[in-house]
Amino acid sequence: MNIVITIVLLVVSLLIHEYAHIFAVRFFGGKIERAGIFPLGFFAKARQLDTLCGWERYIIFAAGSAMNFAIAAWAVTVSRVSYVGVEWLDSLAFYNAVLGIFNLTPVLPLDGGRILLQFLGNRVGILRASRFVKRLGIVVALLFICLGVVQAVLFPFNITLFCAGVFLLRKNKNIEPELQAAFHAALAGKESRARTLPVRDITLPPETPIKHALERLAGDYFIVFHMNEESAEKKRPLREQTLIEHVFKNGMVGTIGDIL
């Protein structure tokens, strides 16, 4: 197939993916700050996502791949209805399927990485989840680089996997500031949803370092720390608001028992 047609189909597929995200953001009341191009395609920077419900963010993150799969299914169906197949429709289906699957890879900054980060963050804490997702991203990026070398040997001049791996490796090695900003934004975003967020109780010994307790804070739950049974009669529950206020005033030195 003509290289120009290939490029056009790729660009169209990438635009479909990104505009699905943009539509979902605006539909749920978020704001698009800016859009542009990065090494793996197009991107859109959204604001106010942390004020949305968890399931709304899941839909936003998955919207791009969902639209790619829908376009792939449509293209295959139309091509097969013709009985002889249409080459450019088959190619459109292939590119959209690949983009949909690739973007669901559980690596930041891809959509799959954002879905995994939110899922784990609500279960083990945002900071703990961030460390895991970052390390997973580095491992997957190295795997992509290795597969990219094999791809380049088997298919000369095709270095797409290698380039994707290099980009993901660089991104995940330098993603710490972005993860820290996401942590603070998630905590701030809970203020507007205070009446609707469920409460999660976590039992910890009073000698737990403040830093470890802070790592357990989630984006879609208010956390209440309870002391273990031995100290339950002596210590009242510690709410996350109290923990955060203490950290801002006194830093992370000490234990949660010291706060109470």
VENWOVEN-V708204 format. One record per residue. SS is DSSP state (H for helix, E for strand, C for the rest). PHI is phi as a letter, one per 40 degrees, with the letter a starting at -180 (NA if undefined). D_FIRST is the distance of its C-alpha to the first C-alpha in whole Angstrom. Layout:
((SS,PHI,D_FIRST) (SS,PHI,D_FIRST))
This chain:
((C,NA,0) (C,d,4) (H,c,6) (H,c,9) (H,c,7) (H,c,7) (H,c,10) (H,c,12) (H,c,11) (H,c,13) (H,c,16) (H,c,16) (H,c,17) (H,c,19) (H,c,21) (H,d,21) (H,d,23) (H,c,25) (H,c,26) (H,c,27) (H,c,30) (H,c,31) (H,c,32) (H,c,33) (H,d,35) (H,c,37) (H,c,37) (C,c,40) (C,g,41) (C,c,40) (E,b,39) (E,c,36) (E,c,37) (E,a,34) (E,b,30) (E,a,28) (E,b,25) (E,b,26) (C,d,24) (C,b,22) (E,i,22) (E,c,24) (E,a,28) (E,b,31) (E,c,34) (E,b,36) (E,b,40) (C,g,43) (H,c,41) (H,c,44) (H,c,46) (C,c,44) (C,c,44) (H,d,43) (H,c,41) (H,c,40) (H,c,38) (H,d,37) (H,c,35) (H,c,34) (H,c,32) (H,c,30) (H,c,29) (H,c,26) (H,c,25) (H,d,26) (H,c,24) (H,d,21) (H,c,22) (H,c,23) (H,c,20) (H,c,18) (H,c,21) (H,c,20) (H,c,16) (H,c,17) (H,c,20) (H,c,19) (H,c,16) (H,c,18) (H,c,21) (C,c,19) (C,g,20) (C,b,16) (C,g,14) (C,b,11) (H,d,8) (H,c,8) (H,c,11) (H,c,11) (H,c,9) (H,c,12) (H,c,14) (H,c,13) (H,c,13) (H,c,17) (H,c,18) (H,c,18) (H,c,19) (H,c,22) (H,c,23) (H,c,23) (H,c,25) (C,c,28) (C,d,28) (C,c,32) (C,b,32) (C,c,33) (C,c,31) (C,c,29) (H,c,30) (H,c,31) (H,c,33) (H,c,35) (H,c,35) (H,c,37) (H,c,39) (H,c,41) (H,c,41) (H,c,43) (H,c,45) (H,c,46) (H,b,48) (H,b,49) (C,h,49) (H,c,46) (H,c,47) (H,c,47) (H,c,44) (H,c,42) (H,c,44) (H,c,42) (H,c,39) (H,c,39) (H,c,39) (H,c,37) (H,c,34) (H,c,35) (H,c,35) (H,c,32) (H,c,30) (H,c,32) (H,c,30) (H,c,27) (H,c,27) (H,c,28) (H,c,25) (H,c,23) (H,c,25) (H,c,24) (H,c,20) (H,c,20) (H,c,22) (H,c,20) (C,b,17) (C,d,18) (C,g,17) (C,c,16) (C,b,19) (H,c,18) (H,c,21) (H,c,24) (H,c,23) (H,c,24) (H,c,27) (H,c,28) (H,c,28) (H,c,30) (H,c,32) (H,c,33) (H,c,33) (H,c,35) (H,c,38) (C,b,39) (C,c,38) (H,d,42) (H,d,43) (H,c,41) (H,c,42) (H,c,46) (H,c,45) (H,c,43) (H,c,46) (H,c,49) (H,c,46) (H,c,47) (H,c,50) (H,c,51) (H,c,49) (H,c,51) (H,c,54) (H,c,52) (H,b,52) (C,d,55) (C,c,57) (C,b,54) (C,c,53) (E,c,54) (E,b,56) (E,b,56) (E,c,59) (E,b,59) (E,c,62) (E,b,62) (C,c,65) (C,c,67) (C,c,66) (C,c,62) (E,d,61) (H,d,60) (H,d,57) (H,c,56) (H,c,57) (H,c,55) (C,c,52) (C,c,53) (C,c,52) (C,b,49) (C,c,47) (C,b,48) (E,a,52) (E,c,55) (E,c,56) (E,b,60) (E,c,61) (E,b,64) (E,c,67) (C,c,67) (H,d,70) (H,c,72) (H,b,72) (C,c,71) (C,c,75) (C,c,75) (C,b,72) (C,c,70) (C,c,66) (E,b,64) (E,c,62) (H,c,59) (H,c,60) (H,c,63) (H,c,61) (H,c,59) (H,c,62) (H,c,63) (H,c,60) (H,c,60) (H,c,64) (H,b,65) (C,g,61) (C,b,60) (C,c,64) (C,h,65) (E,b,65) (H,c,64) (H,c,68) (H,c,69) (H,c,68) (C,c,70))
